[in-house]
Amino acid sequence: MIPASLRRSLEGCDQLPSLPQVVLRVIELARDPQVDLRDMVAAIGSDPALSVHLLSLANTVFYVNQHPVEDLQQAVNRLGMERTLSLALGCSLVHTASSQTAAQLNLERYWQRSLVSAMSARLLAERAGLAAESSAIFTAALLQDIGMLGIQSVDSERYLSLMAQAQDHRALAQLEREVYGIDHTCVGEWLAHRWKLSLRTADWIRSSHQSLVMADTDDQKAKNCIVASGLIADAWLQGEAALSELATQLSGFFRLETDEMLSQLIGLQEQLPAVATLYNVRPPEWLDPKRIMHEARMILLERTARLQQDLKQKELELERLRREQKELELKAKLDPLTRLYNRDHLETTLREALEESRRDETPLSVIFVDLDHFKEVNDRFGHEAGDRVLIELAGILRQVMEENGIHVGRYGGDEFVLILPGHDTQEARSLAECLRARFASQNLANDSGLQVTASFGLATLETGTTGQDIESLLRAADRGMYRSKHSGRDRISVI
C-alpha cells in the first residue's frame, strides 16, 4: 500500500504520466468482453497518428508471411485487442513522458529497457505455453517501470539522486523502499488502477520485481516471464557478457537450454528496430551474436569446471563422513580398552548367528573365557598392570578371530566370549584347547612373576536342536567356565 503522504502527492500532481482520451476509450472497450471491434476501430480512427502506428505494426516482421493489411479494421482484427491496447498505451506514454518529464531522466534508456522487457516477456510467454496471454504479458512488462516516472514527477530532485546512487535496477528499488516505504512497482500498480487497466495487469506490474520461482500455475509462469524480462533488459543494455551470464541463470526456469535461450533472444534483435520505430524509441545498441554465444560457452565451461571441482570436493567430504560414520559405528560396537566387541554387540551377533544356525541347520558353539588369578594381578600390581594383561589377551583373541572367522568380545571385567558359527562341539573344543595352551605358554603378566591362565566353558547348539535361545546358550557356557574354575582352573569344560 502506498503511504498516505506519497498518495496525496501523486493525486495532486499534474505532471504524472497521463493518457489521452482516445487511449482511455480503448482501455474501456478492451475491458468489455462483449465489445464490438467496430467501436474499437472507430475510437482509434479518431487519432490519425495512432492509426498509422497500428497499421505499421500489423505489417511488421511479426506478420511477414501474411498479406499486408490496408485499413484499420484489418489491423485491429490481425493484432487483437490486447496488442492493440499495448501499442496505444506505449505510444501515448512515450509521447506524454517525453514532453512532460525533466531532461535529467534518461528517457531513451528508460524506454529501451521497457521495450526490450516487453518483447522478451512475450517471447518467454510463448515458450512457456502462454501464447494466448502473450500480448497481455507484453503490456504488463512494457509498463512494469512506469512507477519510476510517477515518483520522478512528484519528487524529481531526490529521486534523480537515488537513481544516481543505485548501481543497478534492483538497488534502485531497494533505495526507493528505504526512502518512500514502497518501490516503483507499487506506484505502477496505482497508475494501472487509475487508468482502469485490468486487475491482472496491475497485479503483474506490482509483482514484476519479485524473485523467480519454479512455477506450477499459469499466473506464476506469467509473473516469471515479466520478472525475467526486466532482468534480460538490464543485461541487454549492459552488453554481450551480461546477457550471456544471465541466460545461463534463467534457462532452467523456462526449461530451455542456454543456447536455445540465447538464440531466441538474439532473434529479438532482428525485430527490435521495426518495433522501436513504432514507439518512437531508438533501438538499443546492436549486440554481436557470435560474441554472445562465445561468452555463454565460456561461462558454461567455467561453471562446469567449477561444478566438477565442487563435486570432487563433495565426494571427498562424503568419503570422509563415511569413514567417520564407520568409525563411530565401530566404536559403538567395541570395548574401549581391548578394542574387541562389547557385550551389547556380542549379544546381537549371537542372536543373528543363532537365527542363521537354525535356518541353515548348522551347529553353533559358544566359549566363555575367564582369566585365572586376575584379581591378584590387580591387587598386587595395580589396575594399570591388569589393563595391560587384558590388552595382551585381546591381541591373541583378535588374531584367533581373524584366522578362524569367528566373533570375539569382552563380556565384562576379565570375561570374554567367543561365538563360533558352524563349529560343532569337537571343533570348538579343539580351538579352545589351542587357545588355552597359548595363554598358558605366554607370560601375559609380563615381569610380575604371576602366570595368568584362563578357564573355559563350552556349549554347543547342535544341528536340529530346538527350544534354546541365546540366554540359555550363554548360561550353559558360563556354567562350563565355573566348572573349570572349581576343577582347578586352566582347563575346558563342555556342557
Secondary structure, DSSP 8 states (H G I E B T S, - for coil): ---HHHHHHHHT-SSS----HHHHHHHHHHT-TT--HHHHHHHHHT-HHHHHHHHHHHTSGGGTTS----SHHHHHHHH-HHHHHHHHHHHHHHHHHHHHS-TTS-HHHHHHHHHHHHHHHHHHHHHTT-GGGHHHHHHHHHTTTHHHHHHHHHSHHHHHHHHHH-SSHHHHHHHHHHHHSS-HHHHHHHHHHHTT--HHHHHHHHTTTS------SHHHHHHHHHHHHHHHHHHHHH-HHHHHHHHHHHGGGGT--HHHHHHHHHHHHHHHHHHHHHTT--------HHHHHHHHHHHHHHHHHHHHHHHHHHHHHHHHHHHHHHHHHHHHHB-TTT-SB-HHHHHHHHHHHHHHHHHHT--EEEEEEEETTHHHHHHHH-HHHHHHHHHHHHHHHHHHHHHHT-EEEEEETTEEEEEEET--HHHHHHHHHHHHHHHHHS-TTGGGS----EEEEEEEE-TT--S--HHHHHHHHHHHHHHHHHTTSSSEEE-
